[in-house]
Amino acid sequence: MDKYVLKIDNLSKKYKNIKVVDNINLNVKEGTIYGFLGPNGAGKSTTIRMILGLIKATSGTVKLFGDDIQENRIKILKRIGAIVESPSYYGHLSAYDNLKIWAELKGVNSNKIVEVLKLLNLSEAKNKKINNFSLGMKQRLGIAQALIGDPDFLILDEPTNGLDPMGIREIRNLLISLAKDHNKTIFISSHILSEMELIVDDVGIINKGKLLYEGSLSKLKSEHKSCLNLEEIFINLTGDM
């Protein structure tokens, strides 16, 4: 029987009279990579903020590890690592010192910093100031921050945004490794459908606040055999992109 890390039921968010997230349901199984996919402005970041309890839903429920986020937020967040939109850094400090601050906030032994830097292939840059990092290195450092508390569940909002093809490939390989070799459940929002097609097990496809599909990638492909790839499936579902 599948065990779910995240279950969202009938979740909506309304600002004045505009529904930016409209009655969606998501189910993220333990040990999977889940792609939350859709164009910019579809409602992905708003949904992530509700998942983390950063903003309150207009209606619906979010349960993580079986607990309601509004009732047990502190307990739940100890088991989650997240990047929401762009990671935050102290640019004048080194990678090591940035992670040291995060380790102290999380109550984590400093030995974990060395381990995480190695995992993210940043060991050689540990004493380099963040202001001198490439965008790809900054994104990897953001994931390092999310991992510093050894979370069970990673939530990453557009982790490949702005990266060149090599940087995107590095993040892709890293996420696959985190799921397979380090037993992390990963929830990724992205508008780069062709890239997510290479790594995700299950998908939720959202457009204009409405969920168009939720389930396994293999089932989605079997239902749209005439389409060559995920981008064509999305166009088929929405009529646009």
PyMOL commands that set and color helices and strands:
alter all, ss='L'
color gray80, all
select helices_A, chain A and resi 44-51+73-77+95-106+111-119+123-125+130-132+135-147+165-181+193-196+217-223+230-238
alter helices_A, ss='H'
color red, helices_A
select strands_A, chain A and resi 4-15+18-29+33-37+59-64+67-68+80-83+153-157+185-190+202-207+210-216
alter strands_A, ss='S'
color yellow, strands_A
deselect
rebuild
show_as cartoon
